[in-house]
Amino acid sequence: MQSAWYPIALAEGLERGTSVGTRLFGRELVVWRDAAGSSHVWEDRCPHRGMRLSFGFVRDNHIACLYHGWQYDASARCRYIPAHPDLAVPNSIRVATYASLERLGFVWAYGELDRADPEPLQFAERTVTPVRSLYVEATTAKVLDALASTIDRAVDNAASGTQCSRTASLVSLAISGDEILIAVQPLSEQETALHIVIAGPADVHRGASQKRISAWSEALRRKLETSTSQIRPGATS
Ligand code: FES
């Protein structure tokens, strides 16, 4: 995994008080949103005996492990052990974390554990309308190749450009008059997630545009999972 920002979820899909497991280059991550609305991205592994924290419960500003109920606050430190309720839990008991932020309607994580000062994410904030996330059984390189065949404009983690590079994590396409942003998440060597939004406000793009782009993305998934044939803008089958 490179030291770079990667999209890992559609922000709107992560409700307050919920957690979800995901992967990045095969690593297991838990993404959760606390009661105040802040999102967190951690290694999906309880320091006690390794249970996935994504199976746990979010309460207020902490997440509790399903197995023995150890509770971790928003700083990832364990603050309460039910079997030892009077114990002052040592600060050394903590979950490994990924730096994270939300921008353009996506949750992003920096691909390096416990990195305190990651480089800034290059992309500027814009108003967007969420569409959906899509999971594809295809390599990220194959996905980017297919998107490149429809490319109007692509940007990567380093700079804006006119080419869709194999390291790009965000691709911008024009489809039937809408500008869509596709955040590309490498799940594993053979699986890729696409998180899709429309650039612009929801009161303009909600409804027909969302349906049209959702259908387009389904066609993209089918073609990616069968061949590398070109995906024409606006094609829905
Ligand atoms: S494995 Fe998580 S509390 Fe025991």
Residues whose N, C-alpha, C, O or C-beta is under 5 A from the ligand:
A	BS01	FES	C46 H48 R49 G50 M51 C65 Y67 H68 G69 W70
